[in-house]
């Protein structure tokens, strides 16, 4: 039976950071109304983005397209960025973010694919100082990864802020956005990266407070 599901680790991390998670339906029609009512957007991991979205031929290793989910998440990103609310994009989410800005993906990175399907593996990551990711995790971190694709061309306005030892981009940020951060790893699976979710929820709380203040002033 078709279902819209979210791994419990995302719910746990957001809840423990003080947030109230709401599952966004993978429906481009429903997304704008929901995005008007929330304080932040988290894009989770999942299947490969359709290569047609970035003008590429499908690699044999690329999974079948999930057209509805791609469209829903691209719509959600557009809504979130228009409102200026915080965005945390995880694994597939970071790839969707890059594609939304006109970037492209490496469709298959064999050296990064899990040796055991569904098993997360540790990747040592170098993080650029002075970035939001460095503020949360420091300038070096061991992160939990499970992916076989990655960002190739960044897309407009995005800056690479973390790299694996082989140069693969492990995080991106938009320095002109109050909080827009993408990570290739799965921080929801690692208790040592809880500070990233705390930063995201804190940014969402600040956005809500600012919008409430503007509303009271009649802005």
C-alpha positions, 0 to 999 in steps of 0.5 A: 500500500502506498504510504508517506513515511518518515524515519523516527530518527528525524522526529526524535532529533527535532523533538529532543531539540525542542521542536514540534515536527510535522510530516509534510505530505509529498504533494505539491498542491498541499505544500504551499498551505503547509509551508505558510504555517510552519517555522522551518523546513527539513528535507530528509534523505531518500531516493535519487533525484530524477536526473531530468531535473538537472538535464542529465541522462539517467545513469544505470545506477540511478534509482527510478524517478519519484516524480511526485516527491521531487516536485513537492520538495522543490515546491517546499524549498521555493516556499521556504526560501520565499518566506525566509524560514530556516532550511536544513537539507539532509542527504537527498535533501542537499541534492534537491537543494543544489538542483533547485538552484540550477546545480547538478549531481554525480549520479554514482560515487562507488567509493561512498556507497555503503558496503552493506545496503542500508548500513550507515558508515563513518566519514571524516569531514573537514568543515570550513571555519566560520560557517553555520555547520562549524558553529554546530559541529566544529571544524572536523567531524566524523559523520554517518553517511549512506549515499551513492550520489553527491553534489557536482555543480553547486548551483546559484548562491550556494557555497561548499562548506565541508568536504570528505577526504577525497574532495566530495562536497559534504555540506553547502550553505547560502551565506545570504540566507538566515539559515539554509544548510545542506549536509550529505551525511545523516546527522539524525543517526548520530547522537554526536550531531544533535547540536545541528538540530538544536541550531536549526530549531533555535533558528526556527524559533527565532523566525517565529518570534520575529514574525510574531513581533512584526504581526503585533506591529502591524507589518 
